[in-house]
Amino acid sequence: MVQILLIGVGAGTAAALLFASIASGSALSMLLAQLAPLPILIAALGWSPWAGLTAALSAAAGLGLILGFQLIPAFLIGIGLPAWWLGYLALLARPSANGAASGLEWYPVGRLVLWAALIGAVMVFVSLVSSFGTDKDTFESGLRGFFEQAIRLQGREPTDAASRQETKRAVEIMMAAAPPLAALHATLFNAVNLWLAGRIVNLSGRLRRPWPDVAALRLPSFTPILLAGAVAGTFLPDLAGVLAWAFAAGLAMAYAILGFAVLHAITRETASRPILLSATYAAVIFFAGVPILAASLLGLAETAFNIRDRVAARRGSPGLRT
């Protein structure tokens, strides 16, 4: 118990330092802040969920003492508790019904990806509402003021009627795009941090579950229903529509992750696989939107047509369905 407490406090200190680096305002600090869940996930996966929970609580307490107690709920809701929950789910297991060698059936990777999407959407919505207001008028006014201030800080203050109109249009576009883009980003980093933590803990030999075949992941069968409901919800007025946009975007990123898994699976016996995968991920880094949209469409196509199983059957190799 003492070891778990010490590991948790140490991981919490690391998480707090990564998050606090954002105060410098540099580009590197923004990336480091996105990695703040990583020590919490490592503690949860490598030792126990109790170590992860201790890390989340100690990180929030440390930030509260140093930067102000108002950061405690923000950190816990936005980073600490989501990281602990993903680590907790990743270690869930039940007796296997199909005679697996380990005798255990571990929590499916696809469900972890879905949780990363749902958590990302909630994180974004809570963050936006707590920052800009809980009713439509206050929310829109606060968000508009934020983007107008950002434009002014870039030295793009409008000087005539035409430039003011152009700035107004740009602000409206950013206001509409902010919730879904933030949810895409949050979902991606939730998944990346979980993968990185798993890799680190696995290399150390402390990961209790076998390393999964990520290329074989499948989203739960009800995910298309969730996506359809979220898309329909985007037509709702006020903040309900904002929440629906965040959920729809998070689920779209989940399908993009599925699309990348499909790409890894169907290129396994291809000689040009390293070049193809490298080019794909380079395109994601430099162009983001279009490759991620293409991956989402591939993920949706996989759900409808079982592309991996069809390719495996054509090659005469075992399918990926589990």
Summary of the structure (lengths in Angstrom):
residues: 322
radius of gyration: 21.4
end to end distance: 37.2
largest distance: 73.0
contacts: 1055
relative contact order: 0.09
helix: 78%
strand: 2%
